[in-house]
């Protein structure tokens, strides 16, 4: 069996995920290649093809960046297409996919089905809001799914009309990230000083509106011993850390927040997680996915607060007893928890050992191979 993994980004959660499943396929004796942008880290070239367009444009102009994103979304699938024309029969796994331009590229891939089979990993399975109009998002996703023989998801697949087709759907555990040895010394020192004085609550990862930063910032107004860390890079120019800083000044709580406005290195991420008392995963009710942050944080066994959404994140945390829960989009519920933490009343003990036994990369790949081999 040959596996080819398509991943058009050079950083972030999907990039980390693609590299981990690549290593696990190889460890289990499966021939596997990962297709990446040319600006990705040039490691182990025997197992990686750096043929896609760079995902970091040279310009900082907002309009030009958006135009370049559209250009990449058109051209990258065709680079993959010509790459596959000359490859032996393989299972092509879309770890990420260009939904924006699906109507353009998907029809060209259908003739390749005489030689290749196709799978997609639905890290974020609710695709209704990807394009400006819900009906258009649905149609583009339906177009993507017409190509796929298999679709992998994490724990929960929402009931969406664009998944009602002949594709075979199955769940795999997300897998754990365990690079916990290194720390950033400067960041470690700063956080240890803060932790000696305050209870540290962290919102981690890409800056997205669905993480309910506003509720957390507003809730800080009454707190004396609680300090908020917001760490991550904006997912888009439409919603940035600068917007959150304006809000913090409005509520006069900017001095109660530490801002880390960047994509964190492994060492920086380890420092943040090691010196965090509470990891806040208070997603909006629209959130339907598993959270890669959960699996980055697992080796540190943090205290978690998770919102009760119809998501893989809530499902897995409830099944293994990993978190306490609050209603989504409820400022009063979050403020009540903040008041508890402000008085150092963190008593919940998560059950991480059972979850670590379940959520392994080996388990992920063995489940995938079982389905690939029987269909």
N, C-alpha and C positions, 0 to 999 in steps of 0.2 A: 504494500500500500504506500502510495506517495501522497503527502500532504503539502499544500502550498497555502500559506497564510498571508492575506492581504491586509496591510495596516498602513494607511496613508498619513500617519502622524509620527513625529520623532520624540515626543515627550507626553507626559500625562498618564492617566490611569489605563487607557486602552493600550498604549505603548508598552507599559510595564506588563500588562496581562499577556500581550502577544509574545513578548520575550520569554515569559515563564512557561506558557504552553509549548512554545518551540522547544525549550530545554527539556521539558517532560516527555514530549513525543520522541525526541532523540534518545533520551535515557531509556525509554521503553523499546528502543530498537526500530522505530518507525522513521523512514526517510522523510525529512521535513525541511522546508525552506520558508523563510520569512521575507516578504517583499516590503521594502521600506523606502521612505524618501531619501534622497541623496545626502541630506544634511544630518541624518541620524548617526549616532555614534558608530564608527566603523570598526566594530568588534566582530570577531569570528566570521569573516567574509565567506567562508565555505558554507555556512548555514543561512546566509542572508544575502539578498539581492537588493542593492541600493539604487533602484532605477526610477523611483517616483519623483515628482517635482518636490523641491523643498517646501516644507509647510510653514516656514518662518520668512515672510517677505522682507525685502531690504527696506521698503518704504514704511514710514509711520503714518502716512496720510490715510485717514479712515476710509475714504471712498476707494482709494487705490487698493487698500487691503481687502476690502469686500470684493472688488472686481477680481483680484488675484485668487481669492477663495473660490469664486465661481469658475475661473479659468482652470484651477487645479481640479475642481470637481468634475469638469468635463474631460480634461486630458488624462488624468491618472487612470481612470477605468480603461481607457484605450491603450495606455502603456501596458497595463495588465493583460488586456486582450491579446495584443501581439506577442507578449511574453508567453501566454498560454498556447498560442498556435503552434509553437515549436517544442512544447513540453510533452513528455509521455503522459498517458492517462493518470489523472490525479484527482484528489478531493480538494477543491479550492474553498478555503474557509475565509469568509469575510469577517474579520474581527472588527472592522469598521466598514462603512459603506457610504457611497455618495448618493444619499437620498434626494438631494436637491436636483440632481441631473439624471435621475433614474430613467425618465422617459427617453432620454437620448441614448444612454449606453446599454441598458438592459436588453433591448431587442438584438443588438449585435452579439451578445453572449449566448443567446439561445442555440445558434448552430453549433457552438462548442460542446453542447451536451452530448453529441455523438461520441465524444472522447472523455470529457471531464464530468464530474458531479460537483454540486455546489452546496455549501452550507453557510449559514449566517449566525453570528453570535449576537443575540438581542440584549446587549447590556442595559439599554434603556428601551423597554418594550412598548412604552406608550409614545407613539409617534404622532399623535394628533396635532401637536403644536409646533412641529418642526418648521412648517411653512406658514405664511401669514394666514391662510385660510384652512380650516380644519378639513374640509372636503378635499382640498388639493393635497394636503399632507397624507390623507388616507389613500388617495389614488396613487400617489408616488410610492407609498409603502406597499400597496397592493402590487404595483409594478415590480418592485424589488422581489417580493415573495413569489412571483410567478417563475422566477429563475431557480429558487432554492429547493433542493431535495430534503434538506434538514434545517431545522432552526433550533439553536441551543439558547436556553434562558436560565436565569438564576431564581429558583424557588417559585416565583409567581408569574404567570403569563396573563395579562388582562384580557378580557373578552372584547376583542376588536374585530370588526367585520373584515378587515384586511388580512386576518389570520385564518379565515375560513376558506382554506384551499387544500390542495393535496400534499402540502409540505408536512413532513414528519417532525413534530415538536417534542423536545425532551429537556428536562432540567439537569443542570450540572452544578456542583458547588463552585463558588467563585475561586477558591484557593487562597492561601495565606502568603503574605509578604513577610519575610523573616530576616531582612538585612538590618539587624539591630545593634551591631557591634560598634559602629562609629558614631561620634557625635561632633557637632560643631562647637568648638570650645567657647567661642565668644557668645553664641546664643545660649549655650548651656549655663554659663556664668550669669547672664542677665536674667534667665528664667528662674534659676535657683534663688537669686535675690528676691524676685517677686514672690516666689512660692513660700519663702520664709515669712512673708508678711501677709499674703492674701491666699484665698482659695482661687485657683486658676481654672477658668472655664474656657474651652477652646472650640471654635468653629473652624474646621479645616477643609482645605480643598478649593477647587475652582469657585470663584465668586459667582454664584447664581441666585437669583431672586427667590427661588423655591426653598432656600435654606433659612428663611425668616430671620435675617439679620436685624431687621427693624424692631421686631419684638424683643430680641435680646438686648439691643442697645437701649431701648426705652425702659426695659425692666431694671437697668442698672441705676436708675435715678435714686432709688431708696436704699441701695446697698452700701455698706461700709467696708466689708471684708472680702468682697467678690471682685475679681479682676477678669476681664474678658480678653482673650487672644483671638484675633481674626487673622488667619494666615492662608494665603493662596493667591492665585492669579486670576484676573477677570476672564470669564469664559467668552465674553464678547464686549465690544465697546459700548453696548447699550446699558450695561449695569456694571459699575466699577467700584473699587474701594474708595475712590474720591467721592462718590455719591454717599457712601456710608460715613465718611469723615464729616461731611456736611451735616448729616443727621445727628452724629454724636455731638457736634458743637451746638446744634439746636437744642438738644436735651441736656446740655452742659455735663456730659459724661466722658468727654474725650480723654481726660486724665485717667480714666478707669479702663482704658483699652490700649492694648499693644497691637500695633499694625505690622504685619510682615507681608508686604506687597510684592510677591514674587512666586515663581514656581520653585518649591523647596527641593533642595538636594536631599539625598538619602540621609546624610549626616544631620542636616537641619531638621528634617522630618523626625528623625529619632530623638533629637533634643526636645522638640515641641511635645512629642507624645510621652516621653519619659518624665517630663516635668509638668504634665497636665493632671489636674485632679479630676476634672469632669470633661468628657467629650460630648459635645452637644450635637445631636443629629435630629434636630427639630424641623423636619421637612414639611413643606406644605402638603395639603391633602391631595394635590395633583401628582405627587411623587409616586411612581409605580415600580421603581427599580430596586435592585440590590445596591449596596454602597461599597465601592472599592475601599473607602476609608476604613470601614469595619475590619477589613482583612489586613490593612496596613497596621491598624491599631492593636489587633489581637495579641501579638507577642508581649505587649506592654500591659495587658489586662486592665484597661481603664474602666472607671465608672462611666456608664453610658446613660444618657437620657434620649429616648427615641419617640417620635410622634407616631400615633396609631394610624398609619396610612395603609392602603391596600397595596403593599409593596413586598418585595422579597426581603428587604431589610427588616421590616416589622415581623414578617413571618419567621425568619431565622432567629431573631432576637427573642421572640416569644417562645419558640420551640426549645431553645437551649438555655433559657433563663439568663440572658446576657445583659438585660437593661431594665430600667424602669420606664414607664410610658406615660405620655400625656396626650390629650386631644390635639389634633393638628390645628394650626391657625387660631390658637386660643391664647391670647396675651395674658389672660388672668391665670391660666394653668402654669404658664412659664414663669410668671412673676412669683407665684406661690412657691415653685421649686427654687427660684433664685433666693427667696427669703430663707428657705431651709438651709441652703448652702452657705448663705451669708452668716448663718449661726453655726456653721461647721457641723450640720446634721446630715452627713452623707453616710448612710448605714447599709445600703444595699450591697450584697456580695454576689457578683456575677459568677456563672459556672462556665469558665473558659475551657477547661480541660476536655469536656465532651465535644465542644464545638471544634477545637483543634483536631480532634480525632476524625471528625466528619469532613472538614473543609480542607482537604489536601489537594495538591495539584495532581498527584497520582490518581486519586479518586476521580477528579475532573476528566482526565484523559482516558482512563479505563472505561468510564461510562460512554464517552464520545466514541471510542473505538468499537465498543459493543454495538452501538447503533449503526455506525458506518459499515460494519461488517455484515449486518443482518438485513440490510435493505437494498 
